[in-house]
C-alpha cells in the first residue's frame, strides 16, 4: 500500500500550487526536501517568481482528495515567515508552526 501526500503552497486561503506524492509520501521523506527548498528562498521571493508558481501549478492538486491523503502539508507564504500546517489521515492536525519548528521536529 502506498503513502499518498500533498504539499500545498498557499497565499492565505488561495492555493498557488501543489506537489502530489502517490507513492512513498511519508513526511520524513518529503520534509528534508521541503525544508531545504524553503530555506533557500523567502515567501516574498516565491510570490515574485511567477515562473516557479507556473511550474508548481495546479497539477499536484490532481489525484487523491485531501480527505483521503496520509499527509497534507500546507505552506502559507502570506506572512513574512512560512506557516506550515501538517495534517495526518482524516485531517488530524500533527503540526502547525514556523519553518524552524518544522525542521526541529522532522529533521533528525
N, C-alpha and C positions, 0 to 999 in steps of 0.2 A: 504494500500500500504506500502511496506517495504522500509527501507532506506538501500541501499547497499553501502558498503565501503570496501576499501582495504588499508592495511598498507604494503608498500613495503620496505624491507631493502636492501639498495644499497651500493655497494662499487664502487663509481664513477658511471659509466654507467652500471656496471654489477649488475644484480638482484641476491641477495643471497637467498631470500625467501620472502614470503608474508603471511599475515593473511587476510582472507576474511570474511566479515560480510554480510550475506544475509538478515538478519533482524535486526532491531534496531542498525544500524551502524552510528548513529548520532555522530558527532565529540565530543560533550560533554559527550557521553557515553564511547568512547574509549580513549579519551585524558588523563584522570587521570590514567588509567592503563598503557598506553604507557609511560607517564612521569615517573611514579614510576619505571617501568622496566628499562628505560634508565638511570635514576639517580642511580640505583643500580649497574651499570657496566660502563665500558668505551668502546669507539669504538674499541680500540686495543684489549681489552679482548674478545669482540664479535668475532673478526677475529680469535683469538686463540682458541675459543671454537667451534671446529668442530661439536661436538655433538649437540649443540644448533642450529647451522646452518642446520644440517641434520633434526632436529626436525621441525624447521620452514619450511624448504624445499620449494618446489615449489607448494605444494598442495593448498596454498592460491592464486595461480595465476589462478586456475580454477574458473569458474563461469562467471560472467558478464565481458564484455570487459571494459577496463579502461574508454573509452569514454562515457559509459552509467552509470557509477557509480555516486552516490550522492556525495561521497567524495573519493579522492585518496590522501593518505598521504605517502610521500616518506621520508625515513630516511636514509640520506647518512652518512656512517661511514668512508669514505675515508680520512677525515680531522682529526685533533687532537681533534675536537669537533664535535658534531652532527650538521648536517644541515638538518632542517626539512622543507619540502615544502608541503603545503596543497592546493589541488585544489577542487573546488566545481563542480557541474554538468556542463558539456560542457567545462571542462578544464579551468574554471575561477580561476585564482590564488587568493587564500584567505590569504595565509601566506607563508613567507619564512624567515627563521632565525634560531637562536640558540635554544637549548632546554630551556634555561632560558626564552627567549622571548615567546616561545610557551606556557610555563607554565603560564607566566603572563597573556597571552591572554585567555587561555582556562580553567584555574582553578579558580574557584570563591570562 
